[in-house]
Amino acid sequence: MLSALVAIIALLLDPSKSPEGWLPVAVRWAFELTLLIAVVKFVRLSSLFFEVLMVAAKSAEDDKPNKLAPAPEVSKYWANKQQAS
């Protein structure tokens, strides 16, 4: 958030009409530095998010096999019962 704020302020202060003096150079350096900081933060948070997803995926795995409910028994008399009712 701070990087974005500094970058916006640097863009507002950029005197692109008169490039003489130290201000345009300082503003461009400030903008490039904040852009670099923002990219580093994005890469760091992306790698941490990947690690969180991997830990969540590993904890979701069970060592025990899933127990299924028993299969229903097929009865050839079922249809006859339904018609008789």
N, C-alpha and C positions, 0 to 999 in steps of 0.2 A: 504494500500500500504506500509506504514511504517512497519507494522507488518510482512508482507511478506519479506521485505528487511532485517529486523533484523533477522528473522528466517533463511534466506539463509546465511547471514553472520555467524550466530551461527553454522550452519551446516558446513560451510567452515573451521571454527576455531576449530571444534571438533577434538581433538587428540585421536582418538579411539585406537591407537596403544599403547599409554602410558597413562593409566588412573590415574596416580599419580599426586598430586598437586591440586591447586585450580582452574585451568583453565577448566578442563572438567566439574567440578561441576557448575561453573559459566556459561559456555556455555549451559549446559543442562537446567539450571534455566532460562536463557534468552530465549531459544527456547520454553520451556513450557509456560513462561509468554506471549510471543508473540502469541503463539497458542491460549491461553486462551483469549487474547484481540481480536483476529480475530474471535473467536467463539461468543463472546459477541457482537461484531459489527454486525455479520451476523444475530444473533437473533433479535437485535434491529432494523436493517433495514428491516428484514422480517415482524416484527410486524407493523412497520410504513407503509410498502407497503400494508399490509392487510387492515389497516385503510383507506388508500387512495382509495383502491378498494371499500371498503364499502361506503365511502362518494360519490364516483362516481356512484355507483349503486343506492344510494338513490336519488341523484339529477337527475338521468335518469328517475325515475318513475314520471309519471304525475298524478295529481289528477283527471284530466278530462279523460273521456273515449275516446278512439280513435274513430274518426268519419270516417266511411267507405263511399266510394262512393256508390251511389245508384245502385242497381242491374239492369242489362240490361233487357229491356222489350223483352219478347219472342213474336215473331210475326209468325203466321202460314203462312203468305203470303211472308215471306222473301225468301224462297227457290224458289217460283214461280217467284219473281222479278229477281232473279239471272239467272234463266233459260231463261227468256224472253229477256234478254239483249244480 
